Amino acid sequence: MSTSFRQEKCYLGTQLFDCFQICYFKLEELPDYEKHKRQSLTECVLNATQRFFEEGANIIYSLPLSEVKTSHISITALDRFVLASLARDSHWSLVIKNVTLEQHKLLKIQPKPGHYIIQIRHQEEFIEHIDILKSYKEWNPHAKFLIISASKFDNPKILATEIIKKLWEVHALNGVVLLLDHSNDTLFHAYTWFPYEEGNCGTDFDKIVLMDSCTFGRSTKFVNWYPNKIPDKFNKCPIRVRMIKWPPYIINVPNGSWSNSTNLHINRGIEVNMLDMIAKIFNVRMYYYYSAVPLNWGDIYPNGSITGNLKHLYDEEDDITIGAYAKTMLRSFLFLDTFYHYDSLHWCVPHSPQHSKLGSVSKIMDNGAFTVTLFLYFFLTVMMWVSSGDSTECRSYQNFTNGMFKMFSVLLGLPVNTQPRTDGVRFFMAILMVYSFYLVTAYQTLLASALANVNHQERIRNIEDIIRNDLKIYAIKTSVRYFPTDGSNEKMNKINAAVLARWKNCKTMEECLHHVAFTRNAAVCLPKLFMEYIGNSYRTQNSDPLIHCFDKTVVSYPISILMRKGLHLYEKINCLIIRIVSAGFILKWERDILSTRYENFTNFAIDVKNDSETLDFDSLKPIFVVWMVGCAAATTALVLEIIYNKCLYNAAKRFFKEGDNVIYSLPLDEVEGSYFGLKHKEWEPRAKFLIISASNFDNPKSLATEILKKLWEVHAVNSVVLFSDPFDNALFHAYTWFPYEGGDCGNNFDKIVLIDSCTLGKSTEFVNWYPNKIPDKLNDCTIRVRMTKWPPYIINVPNGSWSNSINLHHNRGFEVSILDMIDAAINVNMFYQYSDIPLDRGNLKHLHDERADIAIGAYAKTMPRSLMFDESFYNVYASLLWCVPHSPVHSKLHTLSKIVNSRAFVVIAGLYLILTVLIWLSNGQKKSFGSCMLKTFQILLGLSIPTQFQTNRVRFFIAILMVYSFYLVIAYQSLLTSALAVVLYEEQINNVEDILKSNLKIYGVKTAAKYFSTDGSNEEINAAILARWRYCDNMVKCFDYVAFRRDSAILASKFYMEYIINNYRSKNNDPLIHCFDKSVVNFPMTIYMRKGFELYERIDSVIMRIVSSGFILKWQRDILHTNFTILKHSSDDLSFDSLKPVFLVWLVGCVVSTVIFFLEVIYNKWNNRIL
């Protein structure tokens, strides 16, 4: 076989053998004895895979490393024999690879294989073989290994010993070596090893056993080649455990000690207690030892380097490492981990209590009472003003402003200088006076109570207080990853950057906590359980805490025990840990440990400066401070109003709509402690922007150009920059930009224009500063459109094509037709592009990153999407429907309820029995009751009887039964004739319960799974649906499964179904797919545009015009009348089988009549004999 073919990798399924037939090489004819050898080995391998390999799993077939010489034609053919047999069997997915050292990094196998078949030619090549396989990231030492060779070796058992020893070195336990007998060319021996048998611990390689032999696929012993080799009990086998001293997980465990399996009541930490229990149950010995460096957890860096205890575990110096390790993606990738508990990070600061001295208005009046008071004040003021229309009333009450001041004085309990004259004004003022009396009384009472009662609260309550108080920040090194500076929240990025600037790693925890508790100039970020265990010991002689920890967590994370890759006991340890957690041992150990004290620091007095608890004049300082701040703010506001009133007020009054919200952004150097900018979640780029400055710049136009360029980057179009003239400080110039003027598309920043000038509120040009900057027609500006192929919304639009504004009659889908018409209306170019992945909803990521302007593909309107993007609803509602295989059932009288329902049947039976009893009693009981029942039953069926009854009473009851029988027989015959003459159909699967009952596979697009919540009223049904759910990446293929395989159901959009489903019909035009009438959910369809898209309002306006003109309904009607693909399938016609139930009933009646006849003959003979 050539080298070029050896370096190819093929992913093979059922067509593996065809792949080998087209490869470019030639095999020479083999001698018969060589063919027999290959055939025997091939059948043995095939037999082993069928018996011991799981069906459907991945198998890696590793070709030999050494090349074949031309004289060794016998070995050349083995690949073809074995692989062709495995391919024909088609129970597995095969990956064939020649694992050369130069090419091995190119191989990527997903997911991890469960089986390896390794072919070798020479004794020396297996070690290199396994080293290369181990270097793949998908390497799985827990898989089943089958090593085969058609070569003849002098001592196969010694070779098998070397191979199994190498497998043990790479932690592969389930290995079988299949080698040729040195005296029989068709007999192959299977060697294996039981490392823990007879009390061994994987060190005795002399016990390699010949467990089975095989020739032409027939085993001599027929035993399991891959039994369970991990016993339930071990013989004190050692397990190396590296620790970090970290209570309450590891407490007072001596370095170099062994597990305590005799007395489990001694509490040595949560994780050590857990391993001690594991050691006792499995009869192993845990060897505990610490790292030489304290707090040496270790890190995993993006470049692949590993440090600390994790490095020792990765180098397999340890078997297990413990120390409250958080579960991360990188750790789960490089090691085996078992999750057993949750922990969280908290900020802890020096305990600094301060008194509550009317720090906020809410101490006196909460928001609800404050709102009611304001409402009542304004309502009574308006009513008083309306009632003051009488000419006799004082003018001060007829003026609304003066009336507000007087009513406000009444509300505060102050007198007014002028009393009202009319009864209406007095009435409303009296109501406010009564309310004011209770309000002032409550205010004074609560004020006295708040000053008399001294309440404590922490001075440092959040991370902003930590930064504001300039505390040093200490924490363990591994916690730094929880403070990223590149997230989406700009405020948190700035806070995290400030935290990292103060960050210091803790060398020892005692030193860090000393800074917090005694030096009182630092804060620490530590796990909650650690602080609950050790923090209670930091107290004064009065038992006051020295450290205060915030209630709010920084982050919560799972805690796990890490084990090296390939640890044979992992599955058993993992299973036992789950049982320990389920039994409640973790919570018990945690509760017991936290009830103890770590170390007593209270042997000496600790002086902590606290605020005085005596009420004095300082307690009223906040009131005067608030008053002084209010006076200063009022003075500043007055000065600013005088300075900026002329230009700023007049500009705002001219160009800003009355009643709109206006954000006034102060200069950054005047906003102390601000961690966020204007671009927060309420950011609106389509607002009107006015940038002002009283500073004097050398080149204001150049600076205005930079500002307008930055505003264009954030999609703000309506902006004006107002700067002072360099030579006249009282003259201000207004600069703006028209991005689409002169045929531009927002890329020419040299056209910044001076639109107006202003001095003391007077404009020189008196023009509109905020004109419409989006023209009616653009100059073929490009709009990037990202699509998902989804008819009838997008149909046959080539990838990388442009909008078709010339021929709008060519229907390319709802949404593409909308954009094509927008192109024709405003003269733009739509550039259509698909995602690389079919049915990929990742287009929203492109839209969010502004790599696209518009995203289309039948997007449903949702709240998160509406917050993230601009949307335009085009008045189309879609719905999801269940579609199943069309399974009509003929109405063939297969149940009695088709003719007589259960209620009517009960009435007939009751009437028959009652009349039979009455006839029998009226006849004087001369005949047997059974004979009477038979005759009345004949009458009920409309049949004649051989003898007539003679008495009138009996005839009366017979007549009643005959009349009822007449109507019953007529109705029966009519219904029977109607049922046989008209063939009625009904669907066999009518609802989602029928889908689950029929065990159908369920297909649907990925985004539809969110409509099946498992925490609602239909929890069980939705859980069953999600258990069967399969994501559909090709809708045509999924509909084929429903129509032809008939083993699936699909959840599809109604429009898509109406477009495609009518073409799934049989030769007789019968449907192959049936969709339920009832929809799962209805939702509006929208076109999404990136946030701040400059043309959004223009496009949305055109879309509304398109909808109003009826184009959407027209396109929908035209598209749904087209054919997608004609698919034919045969169906059954109405045949003689439709009448089978009738003949079956007749046959059953004949059989019953015959049986009754024979029973009657036998009964009569028996009676005659007795007589």
C-alpha angles and dihedrals in degrees: 000000000000123000093238091059091045091059094053119100121209130188102215134193127157093329095060094114092054089054090058093049094060097046113113106247138092130226122210121229113274127223116251096250090052091050091052091051092050092044092050093050091044093053091045091052092046091049091050093049092048093049103038109020118083113247114251095018125129118261124195110208106197115202121217119278097220121078121240120245119224091248092058098071091144093072096041094073098051095087091055095049097048100038094045090053093049091047093051090051089056098192096121143043108243128206113193118196138163097219101215116171093236095054104034096098090062094063115097120178123186124221114018112272120244097203138038127198110190120189118200133183103187135037095240101052101070095077092054088042095057094041091058094046090050091057092067113099089226091059110140116192090181091066126103114263126204115184113193137179135173091200120107116239128192094230111017094178093060090049090049089051092054092048094049091047089055091048089052090053090058091044095251107146105168099069130143123184115207110196135168121259109247092227103035118053094201100043118091125189124215113216126189142155137231104208097187098042119126093008097305122143101211098286105102109084093169090083097075104145134205097229100173145352129217137196123179091347095307117119121213096213102021093215131150109273092198108044124163104281097182109087124210091238128038132200098248092292109183124241118194113227121185115200144191119214099246120143137241087026096048118021127177097332109159117236112256094017130138131237118282103231096154101062112030092170091079106096110224099160135297097274096040090049088052094051091045089055091048090050091052095048096045096035093236130134121238112209108206122200136156131232116254090239117064119237089011099157094146134217138244112221128204091249090062099256118138129200140186125013090340088064091055090049092047090051088051093241086129134037098205134015124197136182110118094295114190116229112249135169094247093048092048089050097050100034143030111255137185120202117215111152147014128240134173141206120246134183114240122193137172111290103253112168120193131185123254104241106172092295093167140019089246088074088070105025128014124218096264095053091043091053093048091050093051092046093050091047094052094041094052091043092055092045090049091050092048091049093051095075093107113109091227091064120098114266091232089068093045090059108079095213094050090045091054091054093049093048090047089054089052090049090055092048094251124137123251122226095223123047120216117251106199123074094233094058091043091051095055092041089052090054090052091047091055091049090045091054092057092040095052092044091051091045094053092045094050091044092054091046093049092051094044097048114065111211124187129219133169117268092211109049107152145016092272089059090051091054093041091053090049094233121173113246121224126183143143115280097244093060094068091087090070092067106066121176097198101065129123094255106083093193093054090046091058092045092049090048090053090048093050091048089060095037120129125176117235114242091188128004093226090060094049094047089047089060090051099043103035111013087040095199100106145061127211132209107210139153117278098236092050091053093044089055100043104022096069089064092063098084138127126243087268089056091248113149118252094197128050120199123200118245093221114083125228092213138338120221140172120256119223142177112238123219130182119262113270098022103161094213094053096102093048093044091047092050092048093048089054089052091048091051092046091050091057098244093131093057091044093052091046092051093047094047096047090053090067130075122243101209133338114244095167100089091106135040119270116205112208119179110237132177116263115266092208114104108237141145091289088068089068095049094097090059092055091042090054090048092050092046089051092051091048092048092049092050092047091048091051093051093045091048091054093047100044099029097092105053102017098043094044092048092049092047092050101044107022119078115242112255096023122129115255123197113207110198116202121213113280094239090058096050105080117204096007114154100176139058134214094278097084128136092285090056112140113188093185092064123105113266124204115184113194136178134174090201120109115240127190094225110020094173093056090049090046089053091054092047093049090047090054091047089052089053089058090044096250107148105164099069136135126188115210113196131164122253112258091231102034116045092191093057119081125192123212115215126189141157136229104209097188098041118123094015094300123143101212099288105101110086094169090084098075104143135201099234100177146345129222137196124178090346095308119118121214097209100024093210131147108274092198108045123162105282097184109084124214090244125035127201100253093290112184121246116192113223121191113201142191114209102245121144136241087027095049119019127178097333109158117235112256093017129137131237119281104229094155102061108033091166090075102094111220098165137295098280098037089050089052092053092044089054090047087054090054092045101050101019102244132139118240112207108203120206132169128218117253090240120065115243089007114168087188087099086092087066089056089049093049091048088050093240086127134034100206133023122200134175111113096299115187118224111251134167096245091049092048090054094048102041144028111255139195119201111210098196097259121128120198131193139196118241134186113240121193137171111290103251110171118192118204118227099241102158088259090153132043090232089071088072106018121020121217096261094051090045091055091050092050093048092047093048091047093052094044094051092044091054092046092049091048092049093045091052090060092249089278094142129046118272091236093057090049092051091051093053094047090048089054089051090048089055092048095252126138123249124220097231129038125223116250107202121081094227092057091044090053093058090041089054092052090052092046092053091049089045091052094057092040094052092045091051091046093051092046094050092044092051091047093048093051096041097050116048108213124196130204131179117255092211111047106154144015092271088060089051091055092042091052089051093232122172112247122223128185143141116279096248093056094066091078091071091069105073118185094206100062138079094289094049097139096045093046091048090052090049093050090048089060095036118127122182112240114218094171116040095193091055091048092051088050089056090054096043102040110017088040092199098105145065126207134206105217139169113263095234092047090048093049089050097051109020100070089065093059095086137132127243087270090054091251114148118254094197129050121200123198118246093222113080124222094218139346122218138170120251121229142179110233125215129185116269111274096014105174095219095045097107093045092049093045090051092051091048090053089052090049091051093047090051092057096242093132093057091044093051090046092052093045095047096047090054092060125091122242106190129333110235121180130203133163125243135191121266126214107279142165088286088078089071096047095100091058093053090042090057090047092050092049090051092052092050092049091048092050092049091049091048093054091045090052092050091050091046093051092049090050092051092048091052091052092048 
